[in-house]
Amino acid sequence: MDIDKIRSEFPILGRQLYKRPLVYLDNTATSQTPDRVVKAIVDGYTTTKANVHRGVHTLSQEATELQENARRRVKEWINAGSTSEIVFTRGTTEALNLVVSSMGWMVLSEGDEIILTVMEHHANIVPWQLLQQRIGFKINVVPIDECGQLKLDVYRSLFNERTRLVSVCHASNVLGTVNPVKEMIAEAHSHGVPVVIDGAQAAPHIKIDVSDLDADFYTFSAHKMYGPTGVGVLYGKEKWLEKMPPYQGGGEMIASVSFEKTTFADLPYKFEAGTPDFIGISALSKAIDFMDELGVDNIAAHEHELLDYTTRRMMDEIPGVRIFGTAPGKCAIISFLVGDIHHYDMGMLLDKLGIAVRTGHHCAQPLMHALGVEGVVRASFAAYNTKSECDDFIAGLKRVTAILS
């Protein structure tokens, strides 16, 4: 890949912090946005801003077509069976809450069981707990081994006649571990159990094929894959979405309303109450274009080159470093601690050197407890990062370590 050409699409990468070039290594939290996506947003607000659907005037028709083109683009990109299976949300968190709130009531009763994993983001834990408080089902948790991989023998042993659902991340936002979700889905389906996949961390790095995975639900966020904030996608098999009641009520999601009875719109609109971020949704298609032009496999190969290079240098040159998550084939994430240096102190001083990393528990406190730490420093890579930036990061670690040790 032509990294200089790629970087030229991201003006923010030319910014300086504290008189130093910005080194942005917080891509797991949110990636930066290329010019073409920003231009699509500006064009939407300056040329075609009008509410989508049902408007007979030209602007509304144009805005509607842009949004529905994006739906078709997403459908093709993840190889869904139909655009009816593509629901736009505000992000992965809302998509997961939609499934919990709508499907959870359908399939779960008191005494039932579901399966999660210890590496889940809070967005795939807390909604289930909220529903658990109201219904009274049991949450079983799959642990990890010393490399940060799921213990699949434990996973298989958790299925019984009361198991109703599995919800698991495709990739860990802390460890970088890519879970064998196709295998896990097949195991669950052999027990007649549907599976929800949190794909927020996988979608920017792995070519997603929901038909091949046979996922019942798959979720991801635009802002982690070079797209706008506040836009996400829920893929759901049509057979499930047809059965599920609406998540929210209001405009857009109805066929007819009277005080005696309301009927709902066809899929996917019955799950899209109110005015959507139609401008952000249309811009998502440009982010997908960007990733397709580069090739998801090429992006992943470049990121893994940076991951391997930086990991080797950290292990060789930073005394006392501990890296959490060493599974083969993991995403380009390095979560670490150095000696007794607090993760917050490390992140603050790296920032003064122009290096942006993430610190804390990363919305994964149960995983932190399993690892025996309160928090970690996390550096994560994207298509526009360079080996020179990795060198700057290593130099920054050395300087901060010397100051704080």
Salt bridges, closest charged atoms under 4 A:
GLU9 OE2 - ARG36 NH2 2.75
ASP26 OD2 - ARG358 NH2 2.57
ASP26 OD1 - ARG378 NH2 3.83
ASP43 OD2 - LYS39 NZ 2.87
GLU65 OE2 - ARG72 NH2 2.88
GLU68 OE2 - HIS53 NE2 3.32
GLU68 OE1 - ARG71 NE 2.75
GLU94 OE2 - ARG90 NE 3.20
ASP112 OD1 - ARG162 NH2 2.70
ASP112 OD1 - ARG164 NE 3.54
GLU183 OE2 - ARG156 NH2 2.77
GLU187 OE2 - HIS191 NE2 3.07
ASP212 OD1 - LYS182 NZ 2.97
ASP214 OD2 - HIS189 ND1 3.10
ASP214 OD1 - LYS237 NZ 2.69
ASP216 OD2 - HIS189 NE2 2.66
ASP216 OD1 - LYS237 NZ 3.68
GLU252 OE1 - ARG54 NH1 3.67
GLU272 OE2 - ARG71 NH1 2.84
ASP289 OD1 - ARG73 NE 2.85
ASP292 OD2 - ARG73 NH2 2.76
GLU293 OE2 - ARG36 NH1 2.95
GLU303 OE1 - HIS205 ND1 2.71
GLU305 OE2 - LYS387 NZ 3.77
GLU317 OE2 - ARG313 NE 2.84
GLU317 OE1 - LYS398 NZ 2.63
GLU389 OE2 - ARG7 NH1 3.20
ASP391 OD1 - ARG313 NH1 2.73
